[in-house]
Amino acid sequence: MPLSEHDFLTDEVHPIDIVETLAEHHAWEFDRVGDDQIAMAVEGQWRSYSLTLAWSHPDETLRLICTFEMEPPADRMPALYEVLNLANDMVWSGNFTHWGPQNLMVWRYGLALTGGQTATTEQIDAMIQSAVSACERFYPAFQLVAWADRAPEDALKLAISKAYGRA
């Protein structure tokens, strides 16, 4: 039985239940924070990413936040904000921001399911994979800008080029 049919034989499936099943399937560490929220850790090539998915009943949106720690020097913040803006211009399925007080780089995305729509397993899996892929793609550029004093445009050349293999 395909994963998309696993345990979801009714039309009324809570999106966080789907996320929990995906986390179990991928063997990701997770914590069901509440009926409408789940937190998990996903290992990437560069680092571990903390993901939180929450269902918002009022606006019928499944919200995803993917974070990783980043505490750049204060004098590099303008360049970091510039590279964030440039990175956001290159993506369509979410956006980056930096939460200074928490020292977190954040990828955010919301899947609107208005009108009683139900998310599919494939949609939610793609949403999670897209978040991790975006963080993996732009992580080196953020690091170069923050710690190697590289210009944002130069650092983004790494994100634009296709990587083959592993270092």
N, C-alpha and C positions, 0 to 999 in steps of 0.2 A: 504494500500500500504506500503510495507517495506520501511524503511528509505533509503535503497540503491537505490530505484527507485524514491524517492522524488525529484522532480524538475530536474532530470537528464535523460531526455528521448532522448538525443542526444549523439553522441560519442565525441563531442568536448566540454568537460567540464573542466574549469579551476580548478586546484587543490585547490586554495584558496576559490573558490565558494563552494566547497565541505566542506572545513573546516568551513566556515561561517555557512552553514546549520547544521553541527554537533554542533557547539557552540550554535546555537539557540535551537536545539533539547535537548541538555543537560542543557540549561538555564545557560550557562557560560557567564560571562561578557566578551565582546570582543570589539575590535576597529579595523576596516578595515583600516589599515595604508595606504594602496595603493592598486593598482590593483593586485600586486604580493606579498602582505604581510598582515598578520593579527596578532594581539596580543590579548591574552586572559588570564584570571585568572581562575584557577581550584583549588577548595578546596580539600585538602587532609586531612588525619587524623592528621598529624603532623603540617601542615601549609598550606598556600596558595602558589601555584606555578604559576609563570609567564611563559607563553608559547608564543613563537613567531614562526610562520611558514611562510616561504618565498619561493617563486618559483623562481628558477634561470634558465632563458632561455638559457644562453650559454651552461651550462652542463646538462640541463634538469633534475634538481634535486630539489625535495621538501625538504627543510631543516627545521628541528625542533630544537629549543633551548628551554629548560626548565630550569628555574633558581629559586634559592631561596637565600636569603641573608645569608651570613656566614662570620664573621670577627674573625677568630681564633687568639689567641695570636701568635706573631711572633716566639716564641720559640717552638711552636707546629706544625709549618708548615712542617718540615721534616716528622713527623709522619703522618700528614694529607696527604701529597703526597704519602706516603707508603700505607695508607689505600685506597686511590684513585686507585693506581695501582692494589692492591689486589681485589678491587671491580670490576675494569674493566676486570680482568681475569675471573670474575664470570658471566659476561653478554655478550650477543651476539648482541643485537639490538641497540647498541649505546655505548657511553662512557661518563665518568665523567671527568671534569677538574675544576680547581679553577681559577677564574679570580681575582687575587689579587687587582688590582687598583679599581675594582668595588665592591669588597667584595661579590662576587657571586659564589655560587656553581652552576655548569652548567652540564646539560645532553645534549649531542648533538647526532643527528642522521640525516642521509640523505637518502631519498628514490630516487634511480636513476630510471628515467623514459625515458631512452634514446630510440631513434628510434620512437618517437611519441606515446609512450605508455600512457595510461590514468590510473590514480590512481582510485581505487574503494573507495567507502565510507567505506567499511569494513577495507581496508588497512590503510587508514588515521586514522580511529577511533582506530584501534589496535596500531598504531604508537603513538598516544597521550596517550592511556591507558598504554602502555609499559613505556613511559617516566615518567608518574606520579607514576606508580608502582615501578619503579627502585628508584626514589627519596624517596618514602615512605619506601621502603625496607632498604635502606642504610643510611637514615637520622640519625637514632639512633647511628649507628656506627661512623659516622662523628662527631656527637656531643660528644660521649664518648672519642674519640681521642683528639678532640680539647679542651674540657673543663673539662674532668674528668681524664686526664693524663693516660688513658687506652692504653695498647699496641694495635697496629692495628689488630693483629691476634685475640686477645681476644675480641675486639669490633666487629669484623666481625662475631663472633659466633652468635650475635643477628640477623644479616642479613641472616645467613644460616638457623637458626631455623625457623620453621613455627609458626606464631602467630595465636592464636585462641581467638576470642572475643576481648573485649576492656578493657583497664585499667580504 
